[in-house]
Amino acid sequence: MGGMARAGKALRQVLETYGISQNQLAVAMGIGRSSINRWVNESRDPAAEAVLEIIEGLEKINQAAAGDFLALYLGRSVDELDDQK
């Protein structure tokens, strides 16, 4: 599994955990919901620049969600990141 396939999985997990709808994120990012849907269903992977936009969009909705997405995307659990502080 490449790093990009992880992005969709991380996004799905964060949206579920924080109760953020695909539509909410699409509005925050200024894009169509169909893009979010494709990423979440892993039928298409977001490009690297889209990952940055996802983080910025999530930050507008919930800072913690943005942090979790980044940690999951980078393939580390949030607990591991906390341990390194």
Long-range contacts (C-beta under 8 A, 24 or more apart in sequence): 2-45, 3-73, 3-75, 4-45, 4-46, 4-48, 5-42, 5-45, 6-72, 6-73, 6-75, 7-39, 7-45, 7-46, 7-51, 7-54, 7-73, 8-39, 8-40, 8-41, 8-42, 8-44, 8-45, 8-46, 9-42, 9-72, 10-69, 10-72, 10-73, 11-36, 11-39, 11-40, 11-46, 11-54, 11-69, 12-40, 12-42, 13-68, 13-72, 14-58, 14-65, 14-68, 14-69, 14-72, 15-40, 17-65, 17-68, 18-61, 18-62, 18-64, 18-65, 18-68, 20-58, 20-61, 20-62, 20-65, 24-61, 25-54, 25-57, 25-58, 25-61, 28-57, 28-58, 28-60, 28-61, 29-53, 29-54, 29-56, 29-57
